[in-house]
Amino acid sequence: MSRRVTIRDIAKKSGVSATTISRVLNHDTDCCSPETQKRIMATIEEMNYRPNPIARSLATQRFNNIALIIPDVRNPFFTELSRGAEDVCNESGFNLMLCNTDGLRAKEDAYINNLFGMIDGAIITTQNVEEENSLLVELAEQGLPLTTVERYAPCADALCGVRFDNFDGAMMAANLLLQHGHQKIMFITGPLSTTNARHRLEGYQEAMKGAGIKIDRDLIRNGNYKVDSGYDLVRGALREGKAFTAVMTSNDMMAIGACRALREHGKRIPVDISVIGFDGTMFASIYDPPITSVIIPAYEMGAAAANQLLNQLNKTGEGQGILRFGPALSDGASVADAKIATS
């Protein structure tokens, strides 16, 4: 194995000091003449020099690593959010480390504890099981920059973060169905241990009450944000003979599962049953028919969270507190006028 090229090797060949090499690598343009800088960079390329990340972190007190902790890497919402965060981090010279917890508190704690001392900060998203985690506050008090996405709890309230108006989004979706004459609307919740899922349920309920429609508690089914959840719950309601003309789900993954169950039961979308999702993901838009959905700007929220974190690192004081994003509806084709609900 060949020996690793060091700054001293570059300095010797370039005819300058190791300090000058270090300053050039750290973009200090006043350390030497432009000609010398060009010679140094040519030597670095010729000798295929790669900085030692451990040595650099000791010198700069930076690791250039940001952790993004999410509950489900398979969920396309988190895919888009990750892209937004990664693009911002990369533009500023930081690597984004993706950590998938499967919604487990133990895995979340393990990532945070194991990465502490290797990262410059972390973006913590909703946990989908339990939102409160005092460890986040403890680490923030120890000086680790943190920001949250769609996390609602005292631990998150004490930090800067990015949130979506889930209540208004759910009202918007329910009102669209109501405008099309739907009154028997099956609603599939997310895990009600999380605030965003509860806000979506509350938005649906408020829209129904505002229209003077009595809520059928038997048409509210508790899901978990996964495809199988939407499939199983709609299939169960159909087998029970429940009458409904529309299905509203708390995310797009469950909407796709719901559509599958409806089709297996011989229901046409939207001719027989309308379907509306929540997230506005690519998977909803390419489904046949495209699923109408509440758009959450996941990419923009990920980018905003990353900017919040970088502002903490750079001590700019900008964009702190809680940033809020509002809803819009996608132009899907899964909603039509209601027919009389039959079993």
BELDA-V339359 format. One record per residue. N is the residue number from 1. D_LAST is the distance of its C-alpha to the last C-alpha in whole Angstrom. Layout:
n->{N/N}
d_last->{D_LAST/D_LAST}
This chain:
n->{1/2/3/4/5/6/7/8/9/10/11/12/13/14/15/16/17/18/19/20/21/22/23/24/25/26/27/28/29/30/31/32/33/34/35/36/37/38/39/40/41/42/43/44/45/46/47/48/49/50/51/52/53/54/55/56/57/58/59/60/61/62/63/64/65/66/67/68/69/70/71/72/73/74/75/76/77/78/79/80/81/82/83/84/85/86/87/88/89/90/91/92/93/94/95/96/97/98/99/100/101/102/103/104/105/106/107/108/109/110/111/112/113/114/115/116/117/118/119/120/121/122/123/124/125/126/127/128/129/130/131/132/133/134/135/136/137/138/139/140/141/142/143/144/145/146/147/148/149/150/151/152/153/154/155/156/157/158/159/160/161/162/163/164/165/166/167/168/169/170/171/172/173/174/175/176/177/178/179/180/181/182/183/184/185/186/187/188/189/190/191/192/193/194/195/196/197/198/199/200/201/202/203/204/205/206/207/208/209/210/211/212/213/214/215/216/217/218/219/220/221/222/223/224/225/226/227/228/229/230/231/232/233/234/235/236/237/238/239/240/241/242/243/244/245/246/247/248/249/250/251/252/253/254/255/256/257/258/259/260/261/262/263/264/265/266/267/268/269/270/271/272/273/274/275/276/277/278/279/280/281/282/283/284/285/286/287/288/289/290/291/292/293/294/295/296/297/298/299/300/301/302/303/304/305/306/307/308/309/310/311/312/313/314/315/316/317/318/319/320/321/322/323/324/325/326/327/328/329/330/331/332/333/334/335/336/337/338/339/340/341/342/343}
d_last->{73/74/75/73/74/75/76/80/79/78/81/84/83/82/86/84/83/80/79/79/77/75/75/74/71/70/70/74/75/78/79/81/82/79/81/81/78/77/79/78/74/76/77/74/72/75/75/71/71/68/68/67/64/65/69/67/65/68/70/67/65/62/60/58/55/52/49/45/43/39/37/35/37/34/32/33/33/36/38/38/39/42/43/44/46/48/49/50/52/53/55/57/58/56/53/50/49/45/44/41/40/36/36/38/41/44/43/44/47/48/48/50/52/53/53/55/59/58/56/56/53/49/46/44/40/37/37/33/34/37/39/42/45/48/50/49/51/54/54/54/57/59/59/56/54/50/47/44/41/37/39/39/41/45/46/44/46/49/49/48/45/42/39/36/34/31/30/31/29/26/26/27/24/22/24/23/19/20/23/20/18/15/15/12/14/13/17/18/22/25/27/28/32/32/33/31/28/28/30/27/24/27/27/23/23/26/24/22/24/26/24/24/20/19/18/15/17/14/13/17/17/21/22/25/26/25/23/22/21/19/17/17/15/12/12/12/9/7/9/8/5/6/5/8/10/13/14/18/20/23/25/25/25/21/20/21/19/16/17/17/14/12/14/15/11/12/11/14/16/16/15/11/12/15/17/20/22/26/29/30/31/32/29/26/29/29/25/24/23/25/23/24/25/28/31/33/37/37/40/42/41/43/46/46/46/49/51/51/52/55/56/56/58/60/60/60/58/55/52/51/49/46/44/41/39/36/33/32/29/29/29/26/23/20/19/19/18/14/12/10/7/4/0}
